[in-house]
Amino acid sequence: MENEGIETLGARDARWLGEYSQVHMNVFGTPLRVMDHGKGTRIWDVDGNEYLDFLAGIAVNSLGYAHPEWVRAVAEQAAKVAHTSNYFATEPQIELARKLVDIAGAGPGSHVYFGNSGAEGNEAALKLARLYGRTLPNSSAQFGGKPARILSLKNGFHGRTMGALSATWKPSIRTPFEPMLPAFEFVDPRNPTGLSDAFARTGQGPYGEGPVAAVIMELIQGEAGVRPLGPDYVRSVRALCDTHHALLIIDEVQTGIGRTGSWFGFQREELSGGVRPDIVTFAKGVAGGFPMGGMIAFGQRLSSLFTPGSHGSTFAGNPLGAAASLATLGVIEREGLMRNAHDRGEQLRRGIMAVGNPLFVSVRGCGLLDAAELSHPCAHAAMTWALEHGLIVNAVAPDALRMAPPLIVSEQDVDEALGILGAIPGDLPDD
């Protein structure tokens, strides 16, 4: 491999990483670099090496780095009040909730719960589904009923807290912490009868199971390698939920806030088939880099199941995060970044298949959430090669590279990334 111009681990990076390993729990492995500052779609490490960021903090930094409107909104709010607790409300918190209900098209009576991450948004949705399940026929234990169940999909990812982990498929991250919460089940989206079979097991008697309270799913299974479920499958899930009075929870932590070219992925016909969820969860890109997440419950009946004390969080909906979110949503709207996500995503997907690199056999995704499938399982080696040549991408699966650049990414940025991707050696060793 040609070494001239390659960005290697510098002295300051190495020193800081040595200290990191001495004080930080080893839950993330060894970091690739120690980053210092960013601007736009670029970020620099502590040794001054520059990178074109096509991961954006894993679909978080919607506006890239140091967007002036985001910086101004956070600075102005920090100078006023950063935290009040939920004994009080603030204007940014109320404005943001109203805005999210509006952009989701949730309708009258819909309400928002704020948390600090995607896992917390999903925890809230799962707790709300538990409450809903208690209202279903044959679910009351005092009358001989059985606990309502929550169905999740194989290869789905919803978080690492115990409730969200119970709905997350990946055995390697579940098994060490078992037993998980009861009444969670997994169905295979590749099995056309898997979901209907799970619903059919509802019934009284020794062989029957409790009713299904909810199905939780991603429209694009991000951590499984950016794999869309497909509109036909999503429509079939919605139909089964309607027939059996179950909730449909769509986890939009990774696909929401403009990433797919619409505010939410369910608003794209090619992803959802036009279905309407009962609950949407969000996080990642909503605050442009500030920790923020939550859920939107559609309609008054569902929203009213949460009452004072049934859920909460110290930092939920804090004014600093709300101000960052309002600034992020405002820029996405005013600068036409959803259209840009659509256009640049098409450019990226077409370009990957046109570079002529035999390493790339296909590309999948929507908007600016995409994955290039590789000819052999060398994703970590390919990611490292790209990083050393100034491009940040992610080995999301052994044979796939994930790309989720900031929504502000330009046509020139995509061309530059394609130049680096096209030069990745096709004979890299397997991971």
C-alpha positions as CSV (number, residue, x, y, z in Angstrom):
1,M,0.0,0.0,0.0
2,E,1.3,3.4,-0.9
3,N,2.3,5.3,2.4
4,E,2.9,8.8,1.1
5,G,0.3,11.2,2.5
6,I,-1.3,8.6,4.9
7,E,-2.5,10.0,8.2
8,T,-1.0,7.8,10.9
9,L,-1.6,7.9,14.7
10,G,0.3,10.9,15.9
11,A,2.2,11.4,19.1
12,R,-0.5,13.4,20.9
13,D,-3.2,10.9,19.8
14,A,-1.1,8.0,21.2
15,R,-0.4,9.8,24.5
16,W,-4.1,10.6,25.1
17,L,-5.2,7.1,24.1
18,G,-2.8,5.7,26.6
19,E,-4.4,7.8,29.3
20,Y,-7.9,6.9,28.0
21,S,-7.2,3.2,28.6
22,Q,-6.2,3.9,32.2
23,V,-9.3,5.8,33.3
24,H,-12.2,4.9,30.9
25,M,-14.2,1.7,31.2
26,N,-13.5,-0.6,28.2
27,V,-17.0,-0.6,26.8
28,F,-16.2,1.0,23.5
29,G,-12.8,-0.6,22.8
30,T,-9.8,1.5,21.8
31,P,-10.9,4.8,20.2
32,L,-9.6,5.3,16.7
33,R,-8.4,8.9,17.3
34,V,-8.7,11.7,19.9
35,M,-10.7,14.4,18.2
36,D,-10.1,18.1,18.9
37,H,-12.4,20.4,16.8
38,G,-14.6,20.4,13.7
39,K,-16.2,22.8,11.2
40,G,-18.8,21.9,8.7
41,T,-18.3,18.3,7.4
42,R,-14.6,18.3,8.7
43,I,-13.1,17.3,12.0
44,W,-9.5,17.5,13.2
45,D,-7.7,15.2,15.7
46,V,-5.3,16.5,18.4
47,D,-2.3,16.0,16.0
48,G,-3.9,18.3,13.4
49,N,-5.0,15.6,10.9
50,E,-8.1,16.5,9.0
51,Y,-10.9,14.1,8.2
52,L,-14.0,14.3,6.0
53,D,-16.7,12.9,8.3
54,F,-19.2,10.6,6.7
55,L,-20.5,9.2,9.9
56,A,-21.5,12.4,11.8
57,G,-21.3,10.9,15.2
58,I,-23.4,8.0,14.0
59,A,-26.1,10.1,12.3
60,V,-26.1,12.7,15.2
61,N,-24.4,15.8,13.8
62,S,-27.1,16.8,11.4
63,L,-25.6,20.3,10.9
64,G,-22.0,19.1,10.9
65,Y,-19.7,20.9,13.3
66,A,-19.9,24.4,14.8
67,H,-22.8,25.5,12.6
68,P,-23.2,29.2,13.6
69,E,-26.9,29.1,14.2
70,W,-26.5,26.1,16.5
71,V,-23.6,27.6,18.3
72,R,-25.5,30.9,18.8
73,A,-28.7,29.1,20.1
74,V,-26.8,27.0,22.6
75,A,-24.6,29.9,23.8
76,E,-27.6,32.2,24.2
77,Q,-29.7,29.6,26.1
78,A,-26.7,28.7,28.3
79,A,-26.4,32.3,29.2
80,K,-30.1,32.3,30.3
81,V,-30.7,28.9,31.9
82,A,-29.4,25.5,31.1
83,H,-31.4,23.4,33.5
84,T,-34.5,23.9,35.7
85,S,-35.7,20.3,36.5
86,N,-39.2,19.2,35.5
87,Y,-40.8,21.0,38.4
88,F,-40.8,23.8,36.0
89,A,-41.3,24.3,32.2
90,T,-39.4,26.5,29.8
91,E,-40.4,28.1,26.5
92,P,-37.9,26.1,24.4
93,Q,-39.2,22.8,25.8
94,I,-42.8,23.7,25.0
95,E,-42.0,25.0,21.5
96,L,-40.0,21.9,20.7
97,A,-42.7,19.5,21.7
98,R,-45.2,21.5,19.6
99,K,-42.8,21.4,16.6
100,L,-42.2,17.7,16.8
101,V,-45.9,16.9,16.9
102,D,-46.3,19.1,13.9
103,I,-43.5,17.7,11.8
104,A,-44.6,14.1,12.6
105,G,-48.2,14.9,11.5
106,A,-49.3,13.2,14.8
107,G,-52.5,15.2,15.0
108,P,-54.7,16.6,17.8
109,G,-54.2,15.2,21.3
110,S,-50.7,13.8,20.5
111,H,-48.0,14.4,23.1
112,V,-44.2,14.2,23.4
113,Y,-42.0,12.7,26.1
114,F,-38.4,13.9,26.2
115,G,-35.4,11.9,27.3
116,N,-31.7,12.1,26.6
117,S,-31.0,9.3,24.2
118,G,-32.6,6.8,21.8
119,A,-32.5,4.1,24.4
120,E,-34.5,6.4,26.8
121,G,-37.0,7.2,24.1
122,N,-37.5,3.5,23.5
123,E,-37.7,2.8,27.2
124,A,-40.6,5.3,27.4
125,A,-42.3,3.8,24.4
126,L,-42.0,0.3,25.9
127,K,-43.4,1.4,29.3
128,L,-46.3,3.1,27.5
129,A,-46.9,-0.1,25.6
130,R,-47.0,-2.0,28.9
131,L,-49.6,0.3,30.2
132,Y,-51.6,-0.1,27.0
133,G,-51.3,-3.8,27.2
134,R,-53.1,-3.8,30.5
135,T,-56.2,-2.4,28.8
136,L,-56.5,-5.3,26.4
137,P,-59.0,-8.1,26.8
138,N,-57.6,-11.3,28.4
139,S,-54.6,-9.5,29.9
140,S,-55.8,-9.1,33.4
141,A,-54.3,-11.6,35.8
142,Q,-57.1,-11.3,38.3
143,F,-59.5,-12.7,35.7
144,G,-57.2,-15.4,34.5
145,G,-55.5,-13.5,31.8
146,K,-51.9,-13.4,30.7
147,P,-49.4,-10.5,30.4
148,A,-49.5,-8.7,27.1
149,R,-46.5,-9.3,24.9
150,I,-44.2,-7.0,23.0
151,L,-42.9,-8.2,19.6
152,S,-39.6,-7.1,18.2
153,L,-37.7,-8.1,15.0
154,K,-34.7,-10.2,14.6
155,N,-31.6,-8.1,13.8
156,G,-33.4,-5.0,15.3
157,F,-31.5,-2.7,17.7
158,H,-33.3,-0.4,20.2
159,G,-30.7,0.3,22.9
160,R,-28.6,-1.1,25.7
161,T,-30.6,-0.3,28.8
162,M,-32.5,-3.3,30.2
163,G,-35.9,-2.5,28.7
164,A,-34.5,-1.5,25.3
165,L,-32.1,-4.4,25.4
166,S,-34.9,-6.8,25.9
167,A,-36.3,-5.6,22.5
168,T,-32.8,-5.8,20.9
169,W,-31.9,-8.9,18.9
170,K,-28.1,-9.2,18.9
171,P,-27.3,-12.2,21.2
172,S,-23.7,-11.1,21.8
173,I,-24.9,-8.0,23.7
174,R,-28.0,-9.6,25.3
175,T,-26.7,-12.9,26.6
176,P,-24.3,-11.6,29.3
177,F,-27.2,-9.7,31.0
178,E,-29.9,-12.3,30.8
179,P,-32.6,-12.9,32.0
180,M,-34.1,-10.1,30.1
181,L,-37.5,-8.6,30.9
182,P,-40.4,-11.0,30.4
183,A,-43.0,-11.0,27.6
184,F,-40.7,-9.9,24.8
185,E,-40.5,-12.1,21.7
186,F,-38.6,-11.9,18.4
187,V,-40.0,-12.6,15.0
188,D,-38.0,-13.0,11.8
189,P,-39.0,-10.4,9.2
190,R,-37.8,-12.7,6.4
191,N,-40.4,-15.3,7.5
192,P,-43.7,-14.2,5.8
193,T,-45.8,-15.9,8.5
194,G,-43.7,-15.2,11.6
195,L,-45.6,-12.2,12.8
196,S,-49.0,-13.6,12.1
197,D,-48.0,-16.8,13.9
198,A,-47.0,-14.8,17.0
199,F,-50.3,-13.0,17.0
200,A,-52.2,-16.3,16.5
201,R,-50.7,-17.7,19.8
202,T,-52.9,-15.3,21.8
203,G,-55.6,-17.2,23.7
204,Q,-56.8,-18.7,27.0
205,G,-55.8,-22.1,28.2
206,P,-52.5,-23.8,28.9
207,Y,-51.1,-23.3,25.4
208,G,-52.3,-19.8,24.7
209,E,-50.3,-16.6,25.3
210,G,-51.2,-13.1,26.3
211,P,-52.3,-10.5,23.7
212,V,-49.8,-8.5,21.8
213,A,-49.5,-5.0,23.2
214,A,-47.1,-3.7,20.6
215,V,-44.7,-4.3,17.8
216,I,-41.5,-2.3,17.8
217,M,-39.3,-2.0,14.7
218,E,-37.0,0.1,12.7
219,L,-37.8,0.8,9.1
220,I,-34.1,0.5,8.3
221,Q,-32.3,-1.9,10.6
222,G,-29.3,0.3,11.1
223,E,-27.0,-1.8,13.3
224,A,-27.8,-4.9,11.2
225,G,-26.1,-3.3,8.2
226,V,-28.5,-0.6,7.1
227,R,-31.2,-3.0,5.8
228,P,-34.6,-1.6,4.9
229,L,-37.6,-3.8,5.8
230,G,-39.5,-2.9,2.7
231,P,-42.9,-1.3,2.4
232,D,-44.9,-4.5,1.9
233,Y,-43.6,-5.9,5.1
234,V,-44.3,-2.7,7.0
235,R,-47.9,-2.6,5.7
236,S,-48.5,-6.2,6.7
237,V,-47.3,-5.3,10.3
238,R,-49.7,-2.4,10.4
239,A,-52.6,-4.5,9.2
240,L,-51.9,-7.2,11.9
241,C,-51.6,-4.5,14.6
242,D,-54.9,-3.0,13.5
243,T,-56.7,-6.4,13.4
244,H,-55.4,-7.4,16.9
245,H,-55.6,-3.9,18.5
246,A,-51.8,-3.7,19.0
247,L,-49.6,-0.6,18.9
248,L,-47.1,-0.1,16.1
249,I,-43.9,1.6,17.5
250,I,-41.5,2.8,14.9
251,D,-38.0,3.4,16.2
252,E,-36.8,6.5,14.2
253,V,-33.7,7.1,16.3
254,Q,-31.5,6.7,13.3
255,T,-33.9,7.4,10.5
256,G,-35.6,10.4,11.8
257,I,-35.0,14.2,11.6
258,G,-34.4,14.5,7.9
259,R,-31.9,11.7,7.5
260,T,-33.9,9.8,4.9
261,G,-35.0,12.9,3.0
262,S,-38.2,13.4,5.1
263,W,-38.7,14.4,8.7
264,F,-39.3,10.8,9.6
265,G,-38.7,7.6,7.6
266,F,-42.4,6.5,8.0
267,Q,-43.3,9.6,5.9
268,R,-41.5,8.0,2.9
269,E,-43.7,5.7,0.9
270,E,-40.7,3.5,-0.2
271,L,-39.8,2.8,3.4
272,S,-43.2,2.4,5.1
273,G,-45.8,1.9,2.4
274,G,-47.6,4.9,3.8
275,V,-48.4,3.5,7.2
276,R,-49.1,5.6,10.3
277,P,-47.5,4.6,13.6
278,D,-48.9,4.8,17.0
279,I,-45.6,5.8,18.6
280,V,-42.5,7.2,17.1
281,T,-39.2,7.4,19.0
282,F,-36.4,9.8,18.1
283,A,-32.9,10.9,19.2
284,K,-29.5,11.2,17.4
285,G,-29.9,14.0,14.9
286,V,-32.7,16.0,16.7
287,A,-30.4,18.3,18.6
288,G,-27.4,18.3,16.2
289,G,-25.0,16.9,18.7
290,F,-26.6,17.7,22.1
291,P,-27.9,14.6,24.0
292,M,-31.7,14.6,23.3
293,G,-34.2,11.9,22.6
294,G,-37.8,11.0,23.3
295,M,-41.1,9.7,21.8
296,I,-44.2,11.0,20.2
297,A,-47.5,9.3,21.2
298,F,-50.1,9.7,18.5
299,G,-53.5,10.7,19.8
300,Q,-55.1,11.6,23.1
301,R,-56.1,8.1,24.2
302,L,-52.6,6.7,24.1
303,S,-50.9,9.9,25.4
304,S,-53.2,9.9,28.5
305,L,-51.9,6.6,29.8
306,F,-48.8,8.3,31.2
307,T,-49.8,10.2,34.4
308,P,-47.7,12.2,36.9
309,G,-45.0,9.9,38.3
310,S,-45.4,7.1,35.8
311,H,-42.2,8.1,34.1
312,G,-39.5,10.8,34.2
313,S,-35.9,11.9,34.0
314,T,-33.9,14.6,35.7
315,F,-32.6,16.1,32.5
316,A,-35.5,15.4,30.2
317,G,-36.4,18.3,28.0
318,N,-33.9,20.6,29.5
319,P,-33.9,24.1,28.0
320,L,-30.3,23.8,26.6
321,G,-31.1,20.6,24.7
322,A,-34.4,22.1,23.5
323,A,-32.7,25.2,22.2
324,A,-30.2,23.1,20.3
325,S,-33.0,21.0,18.9
326,L,-35.1,24.1,17.8
327,A,-32.0,25.5,16.1
328,T,-31.3,22.2,14.4
329,L,-34.8,21.8,13.1
330,G,-34.9,25.4,11.9
331,V,-31.7,25.1,9.9
332,I,-32.9,21.8,8.3
333,E,-36.1,23.5,7.3
334,R,-34.7,26.9,6.1
335,E,-31.7,25.4,4.2
336,G,-33.6,22.7,2.5
337,L,-31.5,19.9,4.1
338,M,-34.1,17.2,3.6
339,R,-33.9,17.7,-0.1
340,N,-30.2,17.8,0.1
341,A,-30.2,14.5,2.0
342,H,-32.2,13.0,-0.8
343,D,-30.1,14.3,-3.6
344,R,-26.7,13.7,-2.0
345,G,-27.8,10.2,-1.0
346,E,-28.6,9.4,-4.6
347,Q,-25.3,10.8,-5.7
348,L,-23.5,8.7,-3.1
349,R,-25.2,5.5,-4.0
350,R,-24.8,5.9,-7.7
351,G,-21.2,7.0,-7.3
352,I,-20.2,4.0,-5.2
353,M,-21.4,1.6,-7.9
354,A,-19.8,3.8,-10.6
355,V,-16.2,4.0,-9.1
356,G,-15.3,0.6,-10.5
357,N,-13.9,-0.8,-7.3
358,P,-14.6,-4.5,-7.3
359,L,-14.7,-4.4,-3.5
360,F,-18.2,-2.9,-3.7
361,V,-20.9,-5.3,-4.8
362,S,-24.0,-3.3,-3.9
363,V,-25.3,-0.3,-2.0
364,R,-28.5,0.1,0.0
365,G,-30.2,2.7,2.1
366,C,-32.3,5.9,1.8
367,G,-31.3,9.5,1.9
368,L,-28.1,9.9,3.9
369,L,-28.2,6.6,5.7
370,D,-26.5,4.1,3.4
371,A,-24.3,1.0,3.4
372,A,-21.9,-0.4,0.8
373,E,-21.9,-4.2,0.7
374,L,-18.3,-5.6,0.3
375,S,-17.2,-8.5,-1.7
376,H,-15.7,-10.1,1.4
377,P,-15.7,-9.5,5.2
378,C,-13.0,-6.9,5.4
379,A,-15.1,-3.9,6.7
380,H,-12.8,-3.1,9.6
381,A,-9.8,-3.1,7.4
382,A,-11.6,-0.9,4.8
383,M,-12.7,1.5,7.5
384,T,-9.2,1.8,8.8
385,W,-7.8,2.4,5.3
386,A,-10.4,5.1,4.7
387,L,-9.6,6.7,8.0
388,E,-5.9,6.8,7.3
389,H,-6.7,8.5,4.0
390,G,-8.9,11.1,5.6
391,L,-12.4,9.7,5.4
392,I,-14.6,8.6,8.4
393,V,-16.9,5.7,7.6
394,N,-18.1,2.8,9.8
395,A,-17.8,-1.0,9.7
396,V,-21.4,-1.6,10.6
397,A,-21.2,-5.3,9.6
398,P,-18.3,-7.6,8.6
399,D,-19.1,-7.0,5.0
400,A,-20.6,-3.5,5.0
401,L,-19.5,0.1,5.4
402,R,-22.1,2.5,6.8
403,M,-22.2,6.1,5.7
404,A,-24.3,8.8,7.4
405,P,-22.7,12.2,6.7
406,P,-24.1,15.5,8.1
407,L,-27.2,16.7,6.2
408,I,-25.2,19.7,5.1
409,V,-22.8,17.5,3.0
410,S,-22.1,19.1,-0.4
411,E,-21.8,17.6,-3.9
412,Q,-18.1,18.3,-3.7
413,D,-17.8,16.4,-0.3
414,V,-19.5,13.4,-1.9
415,D,-17.2,13.5,-4.9
416,E,-14.2,13.6,-2.5
417,A,-15.5,10.7,-0.4
418,L,-16.1,8.7,-3.6
419,G,-12.5,9.3,-4.6
420,I,-11.2,7.8,-1.4
421,L,-13.7,4.9,-1.4
422,G,-12.8,4.1,-5.0
423,A,-9.1,3.8,-4.0
424,I,-9.6,1.3,-1.2
425,P,-7.7,-1.9,-2.1
426,G,-9.9,-4.8,-3.1
427,D,-7.5,-7.3,-1.6
428,L,-7.7,-6.2,2.0
429,P,-7.5,-9.1,4.5
430,D,-10.6,-10.4,6.1
431,D,-11.3,-9.0,9.6
